[in-house]
């Protein structure tokens, strides 16, 4: 999905959006309507564990997206993904040659009007003078948000880490900035009540000797939500 505009700046930057998707045929059309006009390419990696696939990838292909599939590791025969970071690494790996910036989102997100303007300036060649751009991820109607890396230069990207509550690692020495206008809004149609059970299963499948502090912390939170206080306390102490 390319751009043919010529802006006032000396070069045109290409932005690739990499996403992972479950069975999202009810949501992916809305997602693409929101994001696709404002980026140069999109990759959609299906990650559904042992579920029967729906038409999500077919819809993405019809809309011109690059598609792929993430497979759970052997033995993780679950009705959901077993490692979010590995799936997101796969989505970024599908970026076309010549991509200047990598961006991520989820299928139940919407791009704000202010973010669309930021992307237009970026694609027209206005250099943000930074390698990694943090921005607000609005997660509720109250306006609360998480601070997340939303966009970064391909040259600054290292990898996605953490099987659950994944995050991007950028290369040492990267210049960071905050872009308040680059807002993405999390707007699911309903609450995904199974996410706590899913997240706990993924975290507990990581061998204890290999769990990092962040993963122990989130295991504490998932156990606390399930009111499994002894396990929550054990995880909290280790974290």
PENOR-V701966 format. One record per residue. N is the residue number from 1. RES is the residue in one letter. PSI is psi in radians with two decimals (* if undefined). D_LAST is the distance of its C-alpha to the last C-alpha in Angstrom with 2 decimals. Layout:
n->[N:N]
res->[RES:RES]
psi->[PSI:PSI]
d_last->[D_LAST:D_LAST]
//
This chain:
n->[1:2:3:4:5:6:7:8:9:10:11:12:13:14:15:16:17:18:19:20:21:22:23:24:25:26:27:28:29:30:31:32:33:34:35:36:37:38:39:40:41:42:43:44:45:46:47:48:49:50:51:52:53:54:55:56:57:58:59:60:61:62:63:64:65:66:67:68:69:70:71:72:73:74:75:76:77:78:79:80:81:82:83:84:85:86:87:88:89:90:91:92:93:94:95:96:97:98:99:100:101:102:103:104:105:106:107:108:109:110:111:112:113:114:115:116:117:118:119:120:121:122:123:124:125:126:127:128:129:130:131:132:133:134:135:136:137:138:139:140:141:142:143:144:145:146:147:148:149:150:151:152:153:154:155:156:157:158:159:160:161:162:163:164:165:166:167:168:169:170:171:172:173:174:175:176:177:178:179:180:181:182:183:184:185:186:187:188:189:190:191:192:193:194:195:196:197:198:199:200:201:202:203:204:205:206:207:208:209:210:211:212:213:214:215:216:217:218:219:220:221:222:223:224:225:226:227:228:229:230:231:232:233:234:235:236:237:238:239]
res->[X:X:X:X:X:X:X:X:X:X:X:X:X:X:X:X:X:X:X:X:X:X:X:X:X:X:X:X:X:X:X:X:X:X:X:X:X:X:X:X:X:X:X:X:X:X:X:X:X:X:X:X:X:X:X:X:X:X:X:X:X:X:X:X:X:X:X:X:X:X:X:X:X:X:X:X:X:X:X:X:X:X:X:X:X:X:X:X:X:X:X:X:X:X:X:X:X:X:X:X:X:X:X:X:X:X:X:X:X:X:X:X:X:X:X:X:X:X:X:X:X:X:X:X:X:X:X:X:X:X:X:X:X:X:X:X:X:X:X:X:X:X:X:X:X:X:X:X:X:X:X:X:X:X:X:X:X:X:X:X:X:X:X:X:X:X:X:X:X:X:X:X:X:X:X:X:X:X:X:X:X:X:X:X:X:X:X:X:X:X:X:X:X:X:X:X:X:X:X:X:X:X:X:X:X:X:X:X:X:X:X:X:X:X:X:X:X:X:X:X:X:X:X:X:X:X:X:X:X:X:X:X:X:X:X:X:X:X:X]
psi->[1.54:2.90:2.51:0.16:2.68:2.08:-3.10:-0.01:2.89:-0.20:2.86:2.14:2.53:2.25:2.21:2.31:2.08:2.22:2.76:2.59:2.45:-2.59:1.65:0.57:-0.43:-0.33:-0.43:-0.52:-0.79:-0.72:-0.86:-0.65:-0.64:-0.76:-0.62:-0.64:-0.20:0.12:2.95:-0.47:2.72:2.35:2.40:2.02:2.07:2.34:1.68:0.17:-2.30:0.25:2.76:2.24:2.53:-2.73:0.25:-0.86:-0.59:-0.76:-0.76:-0.76:-0.75:-0.50:0.10:0.26:2.69:2.37:2.71:3.08:2.38:2.30:2.35:2.67:2.66:2.32:-0.32:1.16:1.26:2.76:0.62:2.96:2.66:-0.13:1.80:-0.68:-0.76:-0.66:-0.70:-0.62:-0.68:-0.67:-0.65:-0.55:-0.33:0.04:2.37:2.72:2.49:0.02:2.31:-0.62:2.52:2.40:2.69:2.81:3.09:2.80:-0.38:0.48:2.80:2.53:2.28:2.78:-0.66:-0.63:-0.65:-0.67:-0.68:-0.78:-0.63:-0.77:-0.71:-0.80:-0.43:-0.09:0.16:1.95:2.16:-0.03:0.61:2.74:-0.53:2.24:2.01:2.59:2.86:2.38:1.74:2.15:0.03:2.84:-0.32:-0.19:0.04:2.63:2.80:2.58:1.98:2.57:2.14:-0.55:2.45:2.71:2.51:-0.64:-0.33:-0.23:2.33:-1.21:2.82:2.47:2.83:2.14:-0.56:2.60:0.94:2.77:2.81:2.31:2.30:2.84:2.55:2.49:-0.02:2.48:2.23:2.65:2.88:2.24:1.68:-0.50:-0.25:1.05:2.29:2.41:2.18:2.01:1.19:2.71:-0.51:2.93:2.35:1.53:-0.36:-0.02:-0.59:-0.82:-0.77:-0.86:-0.72:-0.72:-0.77:-0.81:-0.72:-0.30:-0.30:2.17:2.41:-0.66:-0.31:-0.14:2.29:3.05:-0.67:-0.74:-0.66:-0.69:-0.82:-0.49:-0.72:-0.81:-0.72:-0.73:-0.67:-0.75:-0.63:0.03:0.51:1.36:-0.74:-0.79:-0.64:-0.78:-0.71:-0.80:-0.67:-0.74:-0.77:-0.71:*]
d_last->[43.52:44.95:46.36:49.87:49.83:50.67:49.07:50.17:47.68:48.32:46.10:44.52:40.82:39.68:36.55:34.96:32.80:30.56:29.31:28.06:29.70:29.74:33.10:33.88:37.68:37.97:35.79:36.35:39.78:38.60:35.79:38.29:40.80:38.32:36.93:39.53:42.22:39.92:38.58:40.44:38.74:36.20:34.49:33.37:31.31:31.39:28.30:29.12:28.19:31.13:32.65:36.25:36.52:38.18:40.19:37.40:38.07:41.80:41.64:39.56:42.10:44.99:43.53:43.34:39.63:38.37:36.73:34.58:32.56:29.11:29.05:26.14:25.44:27.65:26.53:24.64:27.70:26.20:27.92:25.49:23.83:21.20:19.82:20.40:19.93:22.53:24.92:24.71:25.36:28.39:29.59:29.57:31.30:34.20:35.04:38.73:39.95:40.58:37.60:36.66:33.66:30.98:29.80:27.72:27.91:27.71:30.79:30.47:30.39:33.41:34.37:35.55:39.00:37.66:35.40:38.50:40.34:37.64:37.81:41.59:41.67:39.23:41.33:44.44:43.16:41.90:39.36:36.25:36.02:32.36:30.59:27.59:28.06:25.41:26.76:26.16:25.18:26.82:25.15:27.37:30.93:29.84:29.20:25.44:23.90:20.97:21.33:21.50:23.27:26.36:28.80:29.02:31.73:31.92:32.14:28.77:26.83:24.60:22.63:20.47:16.91:14.28:15.84:15.04:15.09:16.59:17.51:20.22:20.06:23.30:25.15:24.88:27.51:27.73:29.15:27.22:28.79:28.32:30.87:31.02:33.81:32.02:30.76:29.85:29.91:27.97:30.81:30.36:33.32:31.29:27.81:26.10:25.11:23.99:21.14:18.48:19.73:19.98:16.49:15.00:17.53:16.70:12.96:13.86:16.56:14.42:14.54:11.42:12.38:12.58:9.42:7.94:4.81:7.02:7.90:4.99:5.22:8.85:9.08:8.18:10.90:13.28:13.25:13.83:16.64:18.14:18.04:16.42:14.91:14.30:12.20:10.41:9.70:8.73:6.07:5.00:5.47:3.81:0.00]
//
